[in-house]
Amino acid sequence: MLVLSREIGQSIVIEDVLLTLLRIDEEYVEFSLTKLTGGKPKIVTLPHREQIEICYEVQVALIQIKGSRARFGFEYPPEVEITRHEFLE
């Protein structure tokens, strides 16, 4: 499992999809999923300790909320590339 922490406004790139953290609450987070090529973002609400499939057979779980940071756990096939957005800039 890959674990990444993000603050509001920070993103993770999954192949050609940008996951951007929008809101942190005590019980859940909201993030957007947007294709890097453009298009309308999809807003997703992820409750604490739940896991969902978001794209490319990638499962994401909200592991921990600590102040203004959220920790996500990713399970994904080996051929899928996941990286922090700032590494691509």
GUSE-565292 format. One line per field, with one value per atom (N, C-alpha, C, O): y negated, z, x; residue in three letters. Coordinates in steps of 0.05 Angstrom, whole numbers. Layout:
# GUSE-565292
y Y	... $
z Z	... $
x X	... $
rest ALA	... $
This chain:
# GUSE-565292
y 24	0	-25	-27	-43	-69	-89	-91	-103	-122	-149	-154	-168	-196	-215	-210	-236	-257	-281	-288	-294	-318	-338	-331	-363	-386	-396	-389	-412	-423	-438	-454	-432	-444	-428	-433	-409	-392	-369	-360	-359	-338	-314	-315	-293	-268	-261	-264	-252	-245	-214	-201	-204	-176	-172	-177	-164	-162	-190	-207	-194	-220	-233	-249	-225	-236	-251	-241	-275	-291	-289	-296	-279	-278	-302	-303	-320	-345	-346	-344	-348	-350	-377	-398	-377	-401	-409	-433	-389	-395	-373	-349	-381	-361	-366	-389	-346	-347	-326	-310	-326	-306	-277	-259	-273	-246	-239	-216	-258	-252	-274	-294	-268	-288	-289	-270	-311	-314	-320	-335	-306	-311	-311	-301	-323	-323	-305	-302	-293	-277	-291	-294	-298	-312	-301	-296	-297	-288	-311	-334	-304	-325	-339	-362	-326	-338	-357	-369	-359	-377	-362	-338	-377	-365	-373	-386	-365	-372	-354	-329	-365	-349	-333	-342	-310	-294	-298	-294	-306	-310	-284	-273	-275	-250	-256	-270	-244	-246	-218	-198	-219	-194	-194	-209	-178	-176	-163	-148	-170	-160	-129	-117	-117	-88	-72	-48	-86	-72	-72	-88	-52	-49	-48	-35	-62	-62	-60	-66	-50	-49	-75	-82	-88	-114	-113	-126	-100	-98	-77	-73	-66	-47	-25	-17	-16	5	-4	12	-30	-41	-44	-56	-32	-34	-55	-55	-74	-94	-93	-90	-95	-95	-120	-128	-131	-153	-140	-129	-142	-129	-146	-136	-171	-188	-218	-227	-232	-261	-273	-266	-291	-303	-333	-341	-349	-377	-384	-377	-397	-405	-385	-391	-361	-340	-315	-308	-303	-277	-257	-263	-232	-211	-191	-181	-186	-167	-142	-144	-119	-95	-86	-86	-78	-70	-41	-34	-25	2	1	-8	11	8	29	40	34	53	42	17	59	50	33	17	35	19	-9	-25	-16	-42	-60	-52	-85	-103	-124	-137	-127	-146	-163	-152	-190	-207	-233	-240	-247	-273	-293	-292	-310	-330	-348	-354	-356	-374	-362	-376	-335	-322	-325	-322	-331	-334	-363	-368	-381	-409	-418	-441 $
z 0	0	0	16	-18	-19	-2	-4	17	34	28	28	22	17	33	37	44	58	40	25	42	27	44	63	38	50	29	6	39	20	-3	2	-27	-51	-63	-86	-49	-60	-76	-70	-95	-113	-115	-108	-125	-132	-160	-168	-177	-204	-206	-199	-217	-222	-252	-263	-265	-294	-306	-306	-316	-328	-313	-324	-288	-271	-247	-234	-242	-220	-197	-199	-174	-149	-132	-124	-127	-111	-86	-88	-63	-38	-35	-38	-31	-30	-1	5	15	42	61	54	86	107	129	139	137	160	180	174	204	224	215	222	199	191	162	155	146	117	104	115	79	61	35	28	21	-6	-24	-18	-47	-67	-94	-98	-113	-141	-157	-152	-178	-197	-224	-234	-237	-262	-281	-273	-306	-327	-332	-332	-335	-340	-367	-370	-385	-410	-409	-429	-385	-382	-377	-374	-376	-371	-343	-327	-338	-314	-291	-294	-268	-246	-233	-232	-223	-207	-178	-170	-161	-133	-118	-122	-101	-86	-56	-47	-41	-11	-1	-8	15	25	55	68	67	97	108	94	133	147	147	153	141	142	121	123	101	79	55	52	38	14	-11	-10	-32	-57	-80	-79	-102	-127	-142	-146	-151	-164	-194	-209	-203	-231	-235	-217	-259	-266	-245	-239	-233	-212	-187	-173	-183	-160	-137	-140	-114	-90	-72	-68	-62	-43	-17	-17	5	31	47	44	62	80	106	121	111	134	159	181	156	180	172	151	190	188	212	235	207	228	222	206	235	230	201	192	187	159	139	115	148	130	131	151	108	106	95	76	106	96	81	91	56	39	34	33	32	25	-2	-7	-19	-46	-51	-45	-62	-72	-101	-110	-117	-146	-161	-150	-186	-202	-207	-208	-211	-215	-239	-240	-259	-284	-282	-300	-260	-256	-242	-223	-252	-241	-223	-232	-199	-180	-169	-161	-170	-160	-149	-155	-133	-123	-146	-162	-148	-170	-171	-193	-148	-149	-162	-171	-163	-176	-206	-219	-217	-246	-255	-279	-237	-245	-250	-257 $
x 17	0	18	37	12	25	10	-15	23	10	21	45	3	11	-6	-30	6	-8	-12	6	-34	-40	-54	-69	-50	-64	-84	-83	-103	-123	-109	-91	-118	-107	-84	-77	-73	-51	-63	-86	-48	-58	-40	-16	-52	-38	-46	-69	-26	-32	-33	-14	-55	-58	-61	-83	-39	-38	-45	-27	-69	-77	-100	-114	-103	-124	-112	-93	-122	-112	-132	-155	-122	-138	-130	-107	-148	-142	-159	-183	-146	-160	-174	-161	-200	-216	-224	-224	-231	-242	-235	-235	-230	-225	-245	-247	-259	-278	-269	-251	-280	-272	-278	-263	-299	-308	-302	-305	-295	-292	-275	-269	-268	-255	-270	-284	-267	-277	-253	-236	-253	-233	-245	-267	-231	-241	-223	-199	-235	-220	-224	-247	-202	-203	-182	-160	-190	-171	-151	-159	-126	-105	-111	-102	-125	-131	-155	-163	-167	-190	-216	-216	-237	-263	-274	-260	-298	-312	-302	-301	-294	-285	-308	-331	-301	-320	-313	-290	-333	-328	-335	-357	-317	-320	-318	-300	-336	-335	-325	-337	-304	-293	-293	-278	-311	-311	-286	-272	-280	-257	-258	-278	-235	-231	-247	-250	-258	-272	-253	-236	-258	-242	-260	-281	-252	-268	-249	-225	-260	-245	-250	-273	-229	-233	-227	-242	-206	-200	-178	-162	-176	-154	-150	-127	-171	-171	-155	-144	-154	-141	-161	-182	-154	-170	-157	-133	-173	-162	-178	-202	-164	-176	-166	-143	-183	-176	-166	-182	-140	-128	-129	-136	-123	-121	-126	-118	-139	-142	-127	-133	-109	-93	-91	-74	-107	-107	-115	-137	-97	-102	-91	-89	-84	-73	-90	-101	-91	-105	-85	-70	-86	-68	-85	-106	-77	-91	-74	-49	-87	-74	-84	-108	-65	-72	-64	-41	-81	-75	-81	-102	-62	-65	-48	-29	-55	-40	-12	-8	8	36	40	59	23	27	16	21	2	-9	12	24	15	34	20	1	29	17	40	61	37	58	46	23	61	52	53	72	34	32	56	65	67	90	115	132	117	139	138	159	115	112	115	118	115	117	146	151 $
rest MET	MET	MET	MET	LEU	LEU	LEU	LEU	VAL	VAL	VAL	VAL	LEU	LEU	LEU	LEU	SER	SER	SER	SER	ARG	ARG	ARG	ARG	GLU	GLU	GLU	GLU	ILE	ILE	ILE	ILE	GLY	GLY	GLY	GLY	GLN	GLN	GLN	GLN	SER	SER	SER	SER	ILE	ILE	ILE	ILE	VAL	VAL	VAL	VAL	ILE	ILE	ILE	ILE	GLU	GLU	GLU	GLU	ASP	ASP	ASP	ASP	VAL	VAL	VAL	VAL	LEU	LEU	LEU	LEU	LEU	LEU	LEU	LEU	THR	THR	THR	THR	LEU	LEU	LEU	LEU	LEU	LEU	LEU	LEU	ARG	ARG	ARG	ARG	ILE	ILE	ILE	ILE	ASP	ASP	ASP	ASP	GLU	GLU	GLU	GLU	GLU	GLU	GLU	GLU	TYR	TYR	TYR	TYR	VAL	VAL	VAL	VAL	GLU	GLU	GLU	GLU	PHE	PHE	PHE	PHE	SER	SER	SER	SER	LEU	LEU	LEU	LEU	THR	THR	THR	THR	LYS	LYS	LYS	LYS	LEU	LEU	LEU	LEU	THR	THR	THR	THR	GLY	GLY	GLY	GLY	GLY	GLY	GLY	GLY	LYS	LYS	LYS	LYS	PRO	PRO	PRO	PRO	LYS	LYS	LYS	LYS	ILE	ILE	ILE	ILE	VAL	VAL	VAL	VAL	THR	THR	THR	THR	LEU	LEU	LEU	LEU	PRO	PRO	PRO	PRO	HIS	HIS	HIS	HIS	ARG	ARG	ARG	ARG	GLU	GLU	GLU	GLU	GLN	GLN	GLN	GLN	ILE	ILE	ILE	ILE	GLU	GLU	GLU	GLU	ILE	ILE	ILE	ILE	CYS	CYS	CYS	CYS	TYR	TYR	TYR	TYR	GLU	GLU	GLU	GLU	VAL	VAL	VAL	VAL	GLN	GLN	GLN	GLN	VAL	VAL	VAL	VAL	ALA	ALA	ALA	ALA	LEU	LEU	LEU	LEU	ILE	ILE	ILE	ILE	GLN	GLN	GLN	GLN	ILE	ILE	ILE	ILE	LYS	LYS	LYS	LYS	GLY	GLY	GLY	GLY	SER	SER	SER	SER	ARG	ARG	ARG	ARG	ALA	ALA	ALA	ALA	ARG	ARG	ARG	ARG	PHE	PHE	PHE	PHE	GLY	GLY	GLY	GLY	PHE	PHE	PHE	PHE	GLU	GLU	GLU	GLU	TYR	TYR	TYR	TYR	PRO	PRO	PRO	PRO	PRO	PRO	PRO	PRO	GLU	GLU	GLU	GLU	VAL	VAL	VAL	VAL	GLU	GLU	GLU	GLU	ILE	ILE	ILE	ILE	THR	THR	THR	THR	ARG	ARG	ARG	ARG	HIS	HIS	HIS	HIS	GLU	GLU	GLU	GLU	PHE	PHE	PHE	PHE	LEU	LEU	LEU	LEU	GLU	GLU	GLU	GLU $
